[in-house]
Amino acid sequence: MSTKLCALDQLVDGEPLRVELDEIDIAVIKVADAIFAIEDVCSHAEVPLSDGAVSDCTIECELHGSRFDLRTGKPTGPPATRPVPVFPTSVVDGHVFADIS
């Protein structure tokens, strides 16, 4: 089931957008022509990833510097060792959707 996250024009390249849903918070990130959706919580310190910096296809937690691959959710730098869920996205009629089921 796809869930509408935001309008495409709300996204600024390399700047995470926090989307609060009933069951989960998602960080939506546009990098060049790709749109990524990742659970908005660091698996190490449980702080919002949307407050962190984006570089290429990674996002860095602002608290301890853990980095996560936006494509896979896998940590690419310590201290995090557990991945963060990522969700497939699509753009339909100018809106970003993700499969969060």
Wavefront OBJ file of the C-alpha trace (Angstrom):
o trace
v 0.000 0.000 0.000
v 1.422 3.374 -0.998
v 1.155 6.345 1.322
v 1.368 9.945 0.133
v 4.293 11.635 1.876
v 4.562 15.106 0.357
v 4.422 17.194 -2.776
v 7.502 16.846 -4.955
v 8.005 20.623 -4.950
v 8.403 20.562 -1.138
v 11.734 18.781 -1.541
v 15.010 20.676 -1.816
v 17.965 18.701 -3.135
v 19.991 17.315 -0.213
v 17.688 18.634 2.526
v 15.690 16.011 4.483
v 11.979 16.621 4.967
v 10.420 15.050 8.070
v 6.987 13.537 7.465
v 5.045 12.437 10.533
v 2.571 9.634 9.895
v 0.363 7.942 12.477
v 2.511 4.832 12.709
v 5.988 6.057 11.741
v 8.072 9.146 10.987
v 9.818 9.237 7.616
v 12.665 11.373 6.293
v 12.162 12.095 2.607
v 15.291 13.139 0.732
v 15.841 14.228 -2.865
v 19.339 13.600 -4.216
v 19.728 14.686 -7.840
v 16.859 12.879 -9.606
v 16.318 10.209 -6.944
v 13.832 10.325 -4.067
v 14.520 8.332 -0.910
v 12.373 7.553 2.133
v 14.024 6.284 5.324
v 12.653 5.831 8.822
v 13.418 9.056 10.635
v 15.250 7.600 13.607
v 18.895 6.714 14.116
v 19.251 3.050 15.083
v 22.033 3.991 17.511
v 20.684 6.962 19.438
v 16.999 7.210 18.476
v 17.181 10.830 17.305
v 15.688 12.150 14.042
v 17.860 11.545 11.009
v 16.070 14.440 9.295
v 18.125 16.799 11.473
v 21.324 15.443 9.913
v 23.359 16.280 6.837
v 23.033 14.544 3.466
v 26.052 13.795 1.310
v 25.596 11.886 -1.945
v 23.406 8.920 -0.946
v 24.105 8.966 2.796
v 22.585 10.756 5.753
v 24.540 11.486 8.920
v 22.999 11.534 12.392
v 23.783 14.881 13.955
v 24.231 13.459 17.455
v 27.064 10.923 17.143
v 27.886 10.967 13.430
v 26.456 7.586 12.410
v 25.932 7.483 8.645
v 23.322 5.484 6.723
v 23.021 4.602 3.047
v 19.754 6.082 1.773
v 19.342 3.221 -0.715
v 19.696 0.346 1.767
v 19.452 1.845 5.256
v 22.692 0.101 6.211
v 25.112 1.980 8.445
v 28.211 3.184 6.609
v 29.931 4.685 9.637
v 30.010 4.016 13.381
v 28.769 4.037 16.014
v 25.559 2.600 14.488
v 25.637 -1.109 13.673
v 21.952 -1.766 12.850
v 20.256 -0.658 9.620
v 17.319 1.739 9.422
v 14.275 0.747 7.335
v 14.001 2.290 3.875
v 10.873 2.420 1.747
v 10.438 2.294 -2.041
v 9.196 5.602 -3.449
v 7.301 6.719 -6.504
v 6.199 10.074 -7.868
v 2.667 10.363 -9.192
v 1.070 13.612 -10.338
v 3.664 15.711 -8.508
v 3.394 13.862 -5.188
v 5.830 11.487 -3.493
v 4.475 8.149 -2.330
v 6.171 5.357 -0.388
v 5.302 1.745 0.285
v 5.484 1.628 4.093
v 3.650 -1.671 4.557
l 1 2 3 4 5 6 7 8 9 10 11 12 13 14 15 16 17 18 19 20 21 22 23 24 25 26 27 28 29 30 31 32 33 34 35 36 37 38 39 40 41 42 43 44 45 46 47 48 49 50 51 52 53 54 55 56 57 58 59 60 61 62 63 64 65 66 67 68 69 70 71 72 73 74 75 76 77 78 79 80 81 82 83 84 85 86 87 88 89 90 91 92 93 94 95 96 97 98 99 100 101
